[in-house]
Amino acid sequence: MPVWLHSDGDGSVLTLHVQPGAKRTEIVGEHGDALKLRLAAPPIDGRANESLVAFVAQTLGIPRHSVTLLSGQSSRRKRLCVALGASEVQHRLLPT
């Protein structure tokens, strides 16, 4: 299990390093103890956070309401709670 992913009851908690304002939205790889994502959305009026939640939900194949931003609303370092088991999250985010 990667250090950026933890089980939390029925769901999982992801630690992310987010780079807003990128050319495209994509998963880059690991960045220290976090998973790095580039977001095309700018960090203005919460658009990057909304884009992050939508991208993670779409990538995991779960509804948007199943992804919650726990911390990091105005930071590049964010923690998300997703309603999916840790092993399934890892498999869907980083397919081999």
N, C-alpha and C positions, 0 to 999 in steps of 0.2 A: 504494500500500500504506500503510495507517495506521501511525503510529509505535508503536502498542501490539501490533503483529503482526509477527513475524519468521520467516523460513524457517529450519529447523534440520534439514538432511538430508532425510529422507523426511517429516518432520512439521513442526510449527510451534510457536512459543513465544508465548504471550499474556501481556501485562502487564495486570493487573486491579486496580481499586480496588473493594473489596467493602464494602458496608454491611450488616452482619448485623442481625437483629431488625426488619426492615421488615415492612410489612403483607403484601406479596406478593413473590415472586421474579420479577425482571424485569431486562432490560438497559435501562439508562437512556440511555447514550450515552457520548461521550468525556469524560474528566476529566483534563485536562492530557495527559500522554503515556501514559495508561492508559484502558482501557475500563471504565466504571463499571457495576456490577451491584448490585442490591438483593436481599438474601436474607431469606426469611421465618424461616429457622432462627436460633436464638440462638447467640452465640459461646461456648457451654458444651460442654466435653468433646469438642471437635472436630466438633460437629454442623454448624456452618457450613461447615467444609471439606468434609465428606462431602456436604452439600447442594450446594455449589458444583460439585464434581466430577460429581455426578449431573445437575445442571441443564445444565452445559456439554455433557456427553456426549449427553443427550437432545436438546438444541437442535441439535447438530451431526449427530445421527443415527448416532453411533458407540457401541460398547460402553464401559462405565465403565472397564474396564481399559486402554483406549486414551487415557485422560486421567490425567496425573500431576502432582501438586503439587510443583513444583521448589523454591519458596521462599515464605516468608511464612506459615508455619503459625500464628503467633500475631499476625499483622499484618493490617492492612486492605489493604496492597499485596501482591499475590500474583503469582507467575509459574507458569503452567501449560504443560505440554508436551502437545500433542495429536497423534495419529497421523493427520494429515490435512494436505494441502497448504495453504499460506497463502491462495491465491486462493479455494479452496473454503471455508475457514474464514470469510473475510471475506464471501463470498456468503451463507453459511448464518446467520451471526450478525447481519448487517446487510443484509437483503434490501431492494432498492430498490423 
